[in-house]
Amino acid sequence: MPYEPPTHRVERSLRATTSARLIAGVDEVGRGAWAGPVTVCAAITGLRRPPEGLTDSKLLSRPRRTELAGVLTGWVTAHGLGHAWPEEIDALGMTAALRLAAVRALEALPERPDAVILDGAHDYLGAPWQVRTVIKGDRSCVPVAAASVIAKVQRDELMGQLGQDHAQFDFAGNAGYPAPAHRAALRDLGPTSHHRLTWAYLDALPRWRHLKKPHPLASLPGPATGEPALEQAELF
């Protein structure tokens, strides 16, 4: 099924209603993985016509994503990457880790953007950044779609590198998500130094359950809002 190509509509709206001129699209990947960092890309594209086939990275095959990312890194005006590592995710919780990775990505840009288009409904970035959230922005907004593809390909490559000493986990193939080989290796070998140890998958591993760390928000009164509990809760 063909998808509508992304546009610069949100950027044009921001230019018309605010003083923003330099606008970055921001997207993340790795939020629901059991291992590896959460990775954020910030991309600035201007209002130029995007490369053919640009869309949400999840709608592209792996070979097409890789090919398109090679084009995009030369086409975008600028892009920056930021990671929050498993120990940071365990210490801070996912919402704060996302903000940390996003700030790192934005600060990696050669110039600070006036405004940020953030994929999704939740502004995990906050002040002092001027943020416009867009549901399915990775499909409808050019700079967010570009950030989506670059972030996914870069994180996949990183996971392949991290997995070189952990061949049974097949991080190169599953990028730290709960694929069959990953699940089997966890049962037999337990978590690696690249795993998130506050996550619910450890509840289903009696042999390794003692390694689970308390969630950083568990001691706070009331529900821990903003955390991707459903993504953490997939068990064996």
N, C-alpha and C positions, 0 to 999 in steps of 0.2 A: 504493500500500500504506500503510495507516494505521500510525502509530508510537505507541508508548506515550508519554504525556505525561511530562515531567520531574517529579520529586518533590523533597521536602525530606529524603529518607531520610538522606543523608550528613550534612547539617547536624544532624539530630536525633542521629545517632550521635556526632558530635563533641561536642555538648552533653552527652550522657550519659557520655562517657568522658574528657572533658577539662574544663578550666575555661572553655573558649571559649564566649562568648555572641555576640559580633559576628563574623560569618563572611562572608568575601568569596569570590565565585566569580571565577575568572580564566581568560580564554581569549585566544588570539592569532590574528592573521590577517596574511598576507603573508609567511610564512616561505619559501614556494617561489617567490615572485615574482622577476623579474629586475631590477625597478626599484621605487623607492619604499621607504618604511620598513616595518619589521615593527611592527605595532600591537598593543598589549595593552589590554584593558579589565578593570577590576576592578569587580564589581557586588555590592552588598549588597541583599538583598530581604526579610530577615526570613522568617517562615514563612507568609506570606500566599499565598492561591491565585493562581497566575500568570495572565496574560492568555491567552485562548483561542488555541490554535495555536502556543504557544511551543515551539520545538525548536531543534536545531542549525541555524545559519544556512545551512549548505550544503544543507539539505533544503528550503529555501524559495525561491520565485521572487524575483527582484529586486524587483518591485513589492510583494510581500507582506513581504519583509524590511524595506523602507523604511517601509511602513505600521506594522509591528509595532515597529520601532525608535522611531517617534514616540510610540507608546503606552508603551513600556518606559522611556524617559527620564523620563517623568512618574510611572511606577508604582514604579520601584525606590526604595529608601530613599536610596541614594546610588550614584554611579558615578564612576570616574576613568579617564582615558585616558593612555597613555604610548606614545611612539614611540622607536624606535632607527633612526637615519637611515642611508642607504647608506654614508656615510663611516665611521660607527661600526661597522656590520656588517663592512665591509672591514678595519677596524683591529682589531676584537675577536674576530671569528668569530661565528657565529650563536648559539651557546649563551650566550655572555656578553652579546650584544646583546639576546637575549630577556630575560635577567635584568635588564638595564638598563631596558628598556621596562616590564617588570612592576613594578619598584620605583618607577618614575615614576608608573605608574598607581595603585599602592597609596598612594603618598605624596600623590596628588591627592585622595584621599578625605578627607572632613572629620574623620574619626576613624580611628585605626589599628585594623585588625581584629585580633581575637585569634587567628584561624586563617584559612587560605586553602585553598580547594578548587581544585586546579589540573587542568585538562584534560590527559589523556594519562598515559603511564606514567613519564615522566622528570621528576624534580623539578629544573628548571633555576633555581629560586628560592633554595632552601637557607636556612641560618641567616642571621639570627635569626628568620626567619618559621617559624611552625608550619604545615606543609604536609601536606595529604592529596591524593595524586594519584588520579585516577579516569579510567580508560580510557573513552572516549566520554562523558565528563562533560558535554560540550556537548549531549548528547542526553538524559541521565538526571537531571541536577542542575539545579534551577531557576536558581540564581544564575549557574552557568556558562553555561547556555543563554542567559540574558539578556545576559551579557557577550559571548557569541559573536555575537549579532545586532547589538548596539550597535557592537562593534569592526568588524565587516564593513561596516556601512553608513557609519560614520564614515571608515574608510579609503578606501572607494570614492569618497566625496565629496572627500576630500583628493586622491586620484589624479586626479580630474577637474580640480581646481584646478591641480595641478602640470603637467598636460598641456596647459594653455591655450596655452603657447608652443611646444608640440611636437605639433602636430595630426596629423602623419603617424603617430605612435606609437599614437594612439587610447587613451591611458591611461584616458579616461573609460569606454571600453567594456571594456577588458581588465584594468584595475587593475594594470598592470605585469607581468602574466603573459604567457607566450609564445604569444599568439594570432597568426594570420597577418599582420595589419597591423603588429604589433609586430616580428615577425621580419623582414618586408620593410624596414621603416624602419631597423632595425639594420644590415642588409646595405648599404643605400644611404647612410646618414647617420652610422652609428656610434653609440656610447652617448652619452647625455645626462649632465648632472650628477646626474640622479636614478637612474642605474644603479649596480648593484653590480659592482665591477670585479675582484673576486677569484673570480668565478663562472665555471663551465666553458663557458657559452655562447660566450665570447670565443675559445675554442679553435677553433671552427668558422667564425670570421670572419677570414680571412687579412689582410684590409685593415686590421683594427682590433686584431689580436692583440697588437700591441706595447703596447696600453693596459692589458693585464691586469696586475694587481698580485699579488704572491705572497700565498698564504693565510697568515694570522697564525700558524697552528699548524704550518706546513710545516717549520719549522726545529727543532721539538721532536722528541725521540726517541720512537719507537713511533707507533702510529696516532693520528690526531686524533679522539678519541672525542667523541661527542655532537653532531657536526656533521651536518647533513642532506645528506650527499653525494649521495644518490640524487635529491634535489630539485634539486641544482645541476647534475646531469649530463645533463639533457635537452638534446640538441644539435639542430641544424637538420636 
